[in-house]
Amino acid sequence: MPNRLAASTSPYLLQHSGNPVDWWEWGPDAFAEAVRRDVPVLLSIGYAACHWCHVMAHESFEDQVTADYMNAHFVNVKVDREERPDVDAVYMEAVQAMTGHGGWPMTSFLTTKGEPFFCGTYWPREERHGMPSFGDVLQSVVQAWETRRVDVERTGAEVIERLARSMPAAGAVVDAELLDRAYAQLSRSYDGVHGGFGSAPKFPPSMVLEFLIRRASRTGEGMDKVAHTCEAMARGGMYDQLAGGFARYSVDERWVVPHFEKMLYDNALLLRVYTHWWRATGSPFAERVVRETATFLLRDLRTPEGGFASALDADTNGVEGLTYSWTPEQVREVLGADADWAVEQLEVTGTFEHGTSTLQRLLEPDDPVRYESVRARLLEARDLRPQPGRDDKVVAAWNGLAVAALAEAGVLLGEPSWVAAALECSALVQRLHWVDGRLRRVSRDGAVGQHAGVLEDYADVAEGLLALYWATGDLDHLRGAHALLEVVLTQFPDGQGGFWDTAADAEELVRRPQDPTDNATPSGAAAAAGALLTYAALTGSDRHRTAAEDCLRQLAQLFGKHARFAGWALAVSEALLAGPAEVVVLDRPDLLDVARRATSPGAVVAVNGPLAEGRGAGAAYVCRRMVCELPTTDADRLREQLR
């Protein structure tokens, strides 16, 4: 019999609607029930494409004995972290403080006030690898609640108090020396053999790569690390060699075996990185990856309403990687006479499980035409296999990232259909998610959800609109960005120059979340600083530039020791140092193309609007830091000015 989650619109919550666990959605009713029954709250947080969330569900939440115990002793609450990043942020901070690490599934035990007193991630059904069984954990928590209630409640209160004391300290001056020190720190953790930073598991360092690309325009350093990492990622099994698009991360340091879920945010961010790498270098390899990744977004993640779905699952029919892995025999069934050549080209050598392999492209094929034929036939055969599930919810922030990437890539690579897709997506978000002057975080099947947008939603959607203004010159996009940033400036400031992750009138939690570090996406504060800075350059607004500068000063405290988790703030800081560089091109498409290919991170390009007022047609105008050069009608002269 379905539980309460059957009425949810979240794909993740719906996955648990048939559990024997008596799940509640997050909200005051659940906590009122905990008070009424005098029991703790068991909070379980995950997301639809999370492999280990599925494992814990199969092992524990679908088990009748475990469910009966949970129902008898707890009020059980399920949260989709992608719909409620604010709730996730509060309790992830507690998990990390208690255990030293975090991740999903996340399991926290709360007092009736919502204060966490015991936290963890995945617990197995049976004790193994030094981990207690989930059943043992449940019994221990119940025993503590019933026999040491005062200690339990004191612990919960102390956790919240300690977290409150970890608020950001005073900021630092953002200058070239600080950014160069951050680059030196990043260089020390760089994997010079396989690319990327640190060791396994390896996540795509999208925001750091963006910083390196922007820094290279200032110093000439760092592009070698970009090229090395981007090529290594896209040659390995983490990249889908048949259909394009990147998996969430690699379980090994060589980018061979992925965690197979494909997330919208990763592919949007990486599409933009590879586009900017191509713009800076003209790399044919970068161009190929851009084209394939954009094709993946439009083919596999686009929704009927014109938005982009959140993710493809890691599992197919409960088996991780089933859709994507190959044996030599399976390749031979499809390719016949081309099979032996393809097995060698694609490294079908047992790199994954049970004699299967993820496909790689370590070298360029010696016969490109033959390779494309092989690729097309293998993809056609793969499309006939069972396919992973798709999380169809449209998240405002991640769609904003996709809009920005497709708009820029479409203009630079001459693909108007990509720009058209970005326009359609942006129109959906503005029409559906913008309700009574505020942004809602998610929609699904054309119906908007009730959850309020958080800082990253406003910032990333504004970023997408600013990219569309750059791509089209339509002033409505500039006005839309202004409306979003006005909410940022009035609802999110923390009084110290930075921003909270939730609005002033958002649901009150045990702690108002504020995470300055990048995770899988840019931190809300860094994204806000970037959008504010671009808007200021396009309009001359001191208010927006000052807000961006103040926010970056607060974020700059991360640069010295935590540069890997401050990539977007570092990238925006490069734009701050390089700009504002305002480029206005009026009625000269050839000069506009030159302007859009400029690599200066501080440059903005306008064909109308505030920067164009009082200027004559048929020329390009370049102003840097409020000092203007002579207008030019010569493309070579404009290139020189843009350097």
C-alpha positions in Angstrom: 0.0 0.0 0.0 1.5 3.4 -1.0 2.7 5.7 1.8 2.4 9.5 2.1 5.1 10.0 -0.6 2.7 8.8 -3.3 1.3 12.4 -3.4 4.7 13.9 -4.0 5.9 15.4 -7.3 9.6 14.5 -6.6 10.9 11.6 -8.6 13.1 10.6 -5.7 10.3 10.7 -3.1 8.1 8.7 -5.5 10.8 6.0 -5.7 10.1 5.5 -2.0 6.3 5.7 -2.2 5.9 1.9 -2.1 8.2 1.4 0.9 6.6 -0.2 4.0 8.2 2.7 5.9 5.6 5.3 6.9 7.5 8.2 5.3 6.6 11.9 5.9 7.6 14.8 3.7 9.7 17.5 5.4 7.4 20.0 7.2 5.9 21.1 10.5 3.4 18.3 10.4 6.2 15.7 10.8 7.7 17.5 13.7 4.3 17.9 15.4 3.8 14.2 15.1 7.2 13.6 16.7 6.2 15.8 19.6 2.8 14.0 19.9 4.5 10.6 20.0 7.6 11.8 21.9 9.9 10.1 19.4 12.9 11.3 17.5 12.9 12.1 13.8 14.8 9.9 11.4 15.8 12.2 8.4 16.8 10.4 5.2 18.2 12.6 2.4 19.1 11.5 -1.1 18.4 12.1 -4.8 16.9 10.1 -7.6 20.1 9.2 -9.5 22.1 8.2 -6.4 23.3 4.6 -6.6 23.9 4.0 -2.9 20.6 5.6 -2.1 19.0 2.8 -4.1 21.1 0.2 -2.4 20.1 1.4 1.1 16.5 1.5 0.0 16.6 -2.1 -1.3 18.4 -3.4 1.8 16.6 -1.5 4.5 13.6 0.6 3.5 12.0 -2.2 1.5 12.5 -4.7 4.3 9.3 -5.2 6.3 11.1 -5.9 9.7 13.3 -2.8 9.4 10.4 -0.7 8.4 8.2 -1.9 11.2 11.0 -0.9 13.7 11.4 2.5 12.1 7.6 3.1 12.2 7.4 2.1 15.8 10.2 4.2 17.1 10.6 7.2 14.8 8.8 9.8 12.6 10.6 9.0 9.3 11.1 12.0 7.0 12.3 11.7 3.3 13.9 14.7 1.6 15.0 15.1 -2.0 18.2 17.1 -1.7 17.7 18.5 -5.1 14.4 20.0 -4.2 15.4 21.1 -0.7 19.1 22.1 -0.9 18.5 24.3 2.2 17.5 21.3 4.4 20.3 19.2 2.9 22.9 21.9 3.6 22.0 22.3 7.2 22.2 18.6 8.0 25.2 17.8 5.7 27.1 20.4 7.7 26.2 18.4 10.8 27.1 15.1 9.3 30.5 16.5 8.2 31.1 17.9 11.7 30.3 14.6 13.4 31.9 12.2 11.0 34.5 14.1 9.1 32.9 13.3 5.7 29.6 13.5 4.0 27.6 12.2 1.0 24.4 10.5 0.1 22.4 8.7 1.3 22.5 10.9 4.4 20.8 9.7 7.6 20.4 12.1 10.6 18.6 11.6 13.8 16.9 14.7 15.1 15.2 15.9 18.3 11.7 17.1 18.0 13.1 20.6 17.6 15.0 19.5 14.5 18.5 19.5 16.2 20.8 16.7 15.0 22.2 14.5 17.7 23.5 11.5 15.6 24.4 11.5 11.9 25.8 9.3 9.2 25.5 8.4 5.6 25.0 4.8 4.3 24.6 2.0 6.8 24.4 -1.6 5.4 21.7 -4.1 6.4 24.4 -6.4 7.9 27.6 -5.3 9.7 30.5 -5.2 7.2 33.8 -3.4 6.5 33.8 -2.0 10.0 30.4 -0.4 9.6 27.6 -1.3 12.0 24.3 -2.6 10.6 21.5 -0.1 10.1 19.4 -2.2 12.5 22.1 -1.9 15.3 22.3 1.9 14.7 18.5 2.2 15.0 18.4 0.3 18.3 21.3 2.3 19.7 19.6 5.6 18.9 16.3 4.4 20.5 18.1 3.3 23.6 19.9 6.6 23.9 16.6 8.5 23.4 14.8 6.5 26.0 17.5 6.3 28.7 19.7 9.4 28.1 17.3 12.0 26.8 18.9 14.9 28.5 22.3 14.1 27.0 20.7 13.5 23.6 19.0 16.9 23.6 22.1 18.6 24.9 24.1 17.1 22.1 21.7 18.4 19.5 21.7 21.9 20.9 25.5 21.9 21.1 25.9 20.8 17.4 23.8 23.7 16.3 25.7 26.1 18.5 29.1 24.9 17.2 28.0 25.3 13.6 26.8 28.8 14.3 30.3 29.6 15.5 31.8 28.5 12.2 30.5 31.4 10.3 32.9 33.1 7.8 35.5 35.4 9.3 36.6 38.8 7.9 37.5 38.7 4.2 40.7 39.3 2.3 41.8 41.8 -0.4 41.3 40.3 -3.9 44.4 41.0 -5.9 46.7 39.3 -8.4 49.0 38.1 -5.6 46.2 36.3 -3.8 45.0 34.6 -7.0 48.6 33.6 -7.9 48.9 32.0 -4.4 45.7 30.1 -5.0 47.1 28.9 -8.4 50.3 27.7 -6.6 48.3 25.7 -4.1 46.2 24.1 -6.9 49.4 23.2 -8.7 50.6 21.3 -5.7 47.6 19.0 -5.8 47.6 18.6 -9.6 47.9 15.1 -11.0 50.6 15.6 -13.6 50.1 12.0 -14.9 46.4 11.7 -15.3 45.1 15.2 -15.0 42.7 16.6 -12.5 43.4 17.2 -8.8 44.0 14.8 -6.0 43.5 11.1 -6.2 40.5 8.7 -6.6 37.6 9.2 -6.7 38.0 12.1 -9.2 35.3 14.6 -9.9 35.4 16.9 -12.9 36.9 20.1 -11.6 34.7 22.3 -13.7 34.9 25.5 -11.7 38.7 25.3 -11.2 39.2 24.7 -14.9 37.2 27.9 -15.6 39.5 29.7 -13.2 42.6 28.3 -15.0 41.3 29.4 -18.4 40.6 32.9 -17.2 43.9 33.1 -15.4 45.8 32.1 -18.6 44.5 35.2 -20.3 46.2 37.3 -17.6 49.4 35.3 -17.0 49.8 32.8 -19.8 50.0 30.0 -17.2 47.6 27.2 -16.6 46.3 26.3 -20.0 48.5 23.2 -20.1 46.6 21.9 -17.0 43.3 22.7 -18.7 44.2 20.8 -21.9 45.7 17.9 -20.1 42.6 17.4 -17.8 40.0 18.1 -20.4 41.6 15.7 -22.8 42.0 13.0 -20.1 38.4 13.2 -19.0 37.0 13.1 -22.5 39.2 10.2 -23.6 38.3 8.0 -20.6 35.3 6.0 -19.6 33.8 8.8 -17.6 32.9 10.3 -21.0 30.2 8.6 -23.1 32.2 7.8 -26.2 29.0 6.8 -28.1 26.4 9.5 -27.2 28.5 12.3 -25.6 28.1 13.6 -22.1 29.9 13.1 -18.9 29.2 10.8 -15.9 29.2 12.2 -12.4 32.8 11.1 -11.5 35.5 8.5 -12.0 36.0 5.9 -9.2 39.7 5.7 -10.3 42.4 8.3 -10.8 42.7 7.6 -14.6 39.1 8.5 -15.5 38.4 4.9 -16.7 35.4 3.6 -14.6 32.7 6.1 -13.9 29.9 6.4 -11.4 27.4 6.2 -14.2 24.8 8.7 -13.3 24.8 11.7 -15.7 23.8 15.0 -14.1 22.6 18.1 -15.9 24.8 20.4 -13.9 28.0 18.6 -14.7 27.3 18.5 -18.4 26.2 22.2 -18.5 29.4 23.3 -16.6 31.7 21.1 -18.7 30.1 22.2 -21.9 31.0 25.8 -21.0 34.5 24.8 -20.0 35.2 23.0 -23.3 33.7 25.9 -25.2 36.0 28.4 -23.5 39.0 26.1 -24.0 38.1 25.9 -27.7 37.7 29.7 -27.9 41.1 30.2 -26.3 43.0 27.6 -28.4 40.9 26.5 -31.4 41.5 22.9 -30.3 39.6 20.5 -32.7 39.4 18.0 -29.8 37.6 20.6 -27.6 35.2 21.4 -30.5 34.3 17.7 -30.9 33.5 17.4 -27.2 31.4 20.6 -27.2 29.4 19.3 -30.1 28.8 15.9 -28.7 28.0 17.2 -25.2 25.5 19.7 -26.6 23.9 16.9 -28.6 23.6 14.8 -25.5 21.9 17.6 -23.6 19.4 18.1 -26.4 18.9 14.4 -27.1 18.7 12.8 -23.7 17.9 15.5 -21.1 15.5 17.9 -22.8 11.9 17.7 -21.5 8.7 18.1 -23.6 8.2 21.6 -22.1 11.6 22.8 -23.3 13.6 22.5 -20.0 16.3 20.1 -19.1 15.8 17.1 -16.8 18.0 16.7 -13.8 19.8 13.4 -14.4 20.0 9.9 -15.8 20.3 7.2 -13.2 23.5 5.3 -12.6 21.5 2.0 -12.5 19.5 0.2 -15.1 17.2 -2.5 -13.7 19.1 -2.3 -10.5 22.5 -2.9 -12.1 25.0 -0.1 -12.2 26.4 0.6 -15.7 24.3 -2.1 -17.4 23.4 0.1 -20.3 26.9 1.4 -21.0 29.3 -1.5 -20.5 30.4 -3.9 -23.2 32.1 -7.3 -23.6 34.1 -8.2 -26.7 31.4 -10.7 -27.6 28.7 -8.0 -27.5 30.8 -5.7 -29.7 31.2 -8.6 -32.2 27.5 -9.2 -32.3 27.0 -5.7 -33.5 30.0 -5.0 -35.7 31.0 -8.2 -37.4 34.1 -7.7 -39.4 34.8 -4.3 -37.7 34.7 -5.8 -34.2 38.4 -6.7 -33.6 39.4 -3.2 -34.8 36.8 -1.6 -32.6 37.7 -3.7 -29.5 41.2 -2.3 -29.8 40.2 1.2 -30.6 37.7 1.4 -27.7 39.8 -0.4 -25.1 37.3 -3.3 -24.6 39.7 -5.1 -22.2 37.7 -5.8 -19.1 38.1 -2.5 -17.4 34.8 -2.7 -15.5 33.0 -5.6 -13.8 32.3 -9.3 -14.9 34.5 -9.0 -17.9 32.8 -5.9 -19.3 34.4 -2.6 -20.2 33.7 1.1 -20.3 34.5 2.5 -23.7 37.5 4.8 -24.0 39.2 6.7 -26.8 42.8 7.0 -25.6 44.1 7.7 -29.1 42.7 9.3 -32.2 41.4 6.5 -34.6 43.6 5.6 -37.5 40.5 5.6 -39.7 38.1 8.3 -38.6 35.3 7.4 -41.1 35.4 3.8 -40.0 35.3 4.9 -36.4 32.2 7.1 -36.9 30.5 4.1 -38.5 31.4 1.9 -35.6 30.3 4.5 -33.1 26.9 5.0 -34.8 26.2 1.2 -35.0 27.1 0.6 -31.4 24.9 3.5 -30.2 22.0 2.2 -32.3 22.4 -1.2 -30.6 22.8 0.4 -27.2 19.6 2.3 -27.6 17.8 -1.1 -27.9 19.0 -2.1 -24.4 17.1 -1.3 -21.2 17.8 2.4 -20.4 18.5 4.1 -17.1 15.7 6.0 -15.5 15.5 9.8 -15.9 14.8 12.3 -13.2 12.5 14.6 -15.1 12.3 17.5 -12.6 13.5 20.8 -13.9 15.7 22.6 -11.4 15.9 26.4 -11.9 19.6 26.7 -11.1 20.8 23.9 -13.3 18.7 25.0 -16.2 20.3 28.4 -15.8 23.7 26.8 -16.2 22.5 24.9 -19.3 21.1 28.1 -20.8 24.4 29.9 -20.3 26.5 27.1 -21.8 24.2 26.5 -24.8 23.9 30.2 -25.6 27.7 30.7 -25.6 28.5 27.5 -27.4 25.7 28.1 -30.0 27.0 31.5 -30.9 30.7 30.6 -30.9 30.4 27.4 -32.9 27.7 28.7 -35.2 24.8 26.4 -34.0 21.7 28.5 -33.8 19.6 25.5 -32.7 21.5 25.5 -29.5 20.7 29.1 -28.9 17.1 28.4 -29.7 17.1 25.6 -27.1 18.6 28.0 -24.6 15.9 30.6 -25.4 13.1 28.0 -25.0 14.5 26.8 -21.7 14.8 30.3 -20.3 11.3 31.1 -21.4 10.0 28.0 -19.5 11.8 29.0 -16.3 10.6 32.6 -16.4 7.0 31.6 -17.3 6.6 28.7 -14.9 9.1 29.2 -12.1 8.7 33.0 -11.6 5.6 33.3 -9.3 4.5 36.6 -7.7 7.9 38.1 -8.2 9.9 35.2 -6.7 11.6 32.2 -8.1 10.5 28.6 -7.4 13.2 25.9 -7.4 11.6 23.0 -9.4 8.9 22.1 -11.8 7.9 18.8 -13.4 5.7 17.9 -16.3 4.9 21.6 -16.7 3.7 22.1 -13.1 5.7 24.3 -10.8 6.5 23.0 -7.3 6.1 24.9 -4.0 9.7 25.0 -2.8 11.2 28.5 -2.8 14.3 29.2 -4.9 17.6 29.4 -3.1 20.5 31.7 -3.8 22.0 29.5 -6.5 18.7 29.5 -8.4 18.5 33.2 -8.6 22.2 33.6 -9.5 22.4 30.8 -12.1 19.2 31.8 -13.8 20.5 35.4 -13.9 23.8 34.1 -15.4 21.9 32.3 -18.1 19.9 35.4 -19.0 23.0 37.5 -19.2 24.5 34.9 -21.5 21.4 35.1 -23.7 21.7 38.9 -23.8 25.3 38.5 -24.9 24.1 36.0 -27.6 21.0 37.8 -28.9 21.1 41.4 -27.8 17.5 41.1 -26.5 17.1 43.6 -23.7 14.4 41.5 -22.1 17.1 39.2 -20.9 19.0 42.0 -19.3 15.8 43.2 -17.6 15.1 39.6 -16.4 18.5 39.4 -14.9 17.9 42.7 -13.1 14.7 41.4 -11.5 16.4 38.3 -10.2 19.4 40.2 -8.9 17.1 42.7 -7.1 15.8 39.8 -5.1 19.4 38.7 -4.4 20.3 42.1 -3.1 17.2 42.5 -0.9 16.5 39.0 0.4 19.9 37.3 0.8 22.6 39.7 2.2 24.1 38.5 5.4 25.1 42.0 6.7 28.8 41.2 6.3 29.2 41.6 2.6 28.2 38.0 1.7 24.9 36.2 1.2 22.8 33.6 2.9 21.8 30.6 0.8 18.1 31.1 1.7 15.9 34.2 1.5 15.0 36.3 4.6 11.4 35.1 4.4 12.2 31.4 3.7 11.2 28.6 6.0 13.1 28.9 9.3 15.4 25.9 9.9 17.5 25.2 13.0 20.2 27.1 11.2 20.1 29.4 8.2 22.4 27.8 5.7 25.4 29.5 4.2 28.0 27.4 2.4 30.7 29.5 0.6 32.4 26.5 -1.0 31.7 25.0 -4.4 30.3 21.6 -4.5 29.1 19.9 -7.7 28.0 23.4 -8.7 29.3 26.9 -7.9 28.4 28.1 -4.5 25.4 30.4 -4.4 27.6 33.3 -3.2 30.2 32.8 -5.9 27.5 32.5 -8.6 25.8 35.6 -7.3 29.1 37.6 -7.3 29.6 36.5 -11.0 26.2 37.6 -12.1 26.3 40.8 -10.2 29.7 41.7 -11.7 28.6 41.0 -15.3 25.4 43.0 -14.8 27.4 45.9 -13.4 29.7 45.9 -16.4 26.8 45.9 -18.8 24.9 48.7 -17.1 27.5 50.7 -15.2 25.8 50.0 -11.9 28.0 50.8 -8.9 25.5 49.1 -6.6 25.9 45.8 -8.3 29.7 46.0 -8.7 30.1 47.0 -5.0 28.0 44.0 -4.0 30.1 41.7 -6.1 33.3 43.1 -4.7 32.1 42.8 -1.1 31.0 39.2 -1.7 34.4 38.2 -3.3 36.3 39.7 -0.4 34.4 37.4 2.0 34.9 34.4 -0.3 38.6 35.2 -0.7 39.3 33.7 2.7 39.0 30.3 1.0 41.6 31.0 -1.6 44.7 30.4 0.6 43.9 26.9 1.9 40.8 25.7 0.1 41.3 26.8 -3.5 39.9 23.5 -5.0 36.6 24.4 -3.4 36.6 28.0 -4.5 37.0 27.7 -8.2 34.1 29.8 -9.3 34.9 32.6 -6.8 38.5 32.5 -8.2 37.2 32.7 -11.8 34.9 35.6 -10.9 37.9 37.3 -9.2 39.9 37.1 -12.4 37.0 38.9 -14.1 37.1 41.5 -11.4 40.8 42.2 -12.0 40.4 42.2 -15.8 37.4 44.5 -16.0 35.2 46.0 -16.5 36.1 45.8 -20.2 33.1 47.0 -22.1 32.8 46.2 -25.8 30.0 47.8 -27.8 29.5 46.8 -31.4 26.8 48.6 -33.4 25.7 47.3 -36.8 28.9 45.4 -37.6 28.4 41.7 -37.5 32.1 41.0 -38.5 33.3 43.1 -35.5 30.7 41.5 -33.2 32.2 38.1 -34.0 35.7 39.3 -33.1 34.3 40.8 -29.8 32.6 37.6 -28.8 35.8 35.6 -29.3 37.7 37.8 -26.8 39.1 35.8 -24.0 39.4 38.5 -21.3 37.4 37.3 -18.4 36.4 40.9 -17.6 35.0 41.6 -21.0 31.3 42.1 -21.7 29.8 42.6 -25.2 26.7 44.7 -26.0 24.9 45.7 -29.1 22.4 48.0 -27.4 21.3 49.0 -24.0 23.0 51.4 -21.5 26.5 51.0 -22.9 25.4 51.9 -26.5 23.7 55.2 -25.7 25.0 58.1 -27.7 27.3 56.0 -29.9 27.2 55.9 -33.7 26.5 52.8 -35.8 29.0 50.9 -37.8 31.9 50.8 -35.3 33.2 49.0 -32.2 33.9 50.8 -28.9 36.2 49.4 -26.2 36.3 50.9 -22.7 38.4 49.5 -19.9 37.9 50.5 -16.3 35.9 53.5 -17.4 38.5 54.7 -19.9 37.6 54.5 -23.6 39.7 53.9 -26.6 38.9 55.5 -30.0 36.2 53.7 -31.9 37.3 51.4 -34.6 36.0 49.9 -37.8 38.9 47.6 -38.3 38.8 44.0 -37.1 42.6 43.7 -36.5 42.6 46.9 -34.5 39.7 45.6 -32.4 41.6 42.4 -31.7 44.5 44.5 -30.5 42.3 46.6 -28.3 40.8 43.4 -26.8 44.2 42.1 -25.7 
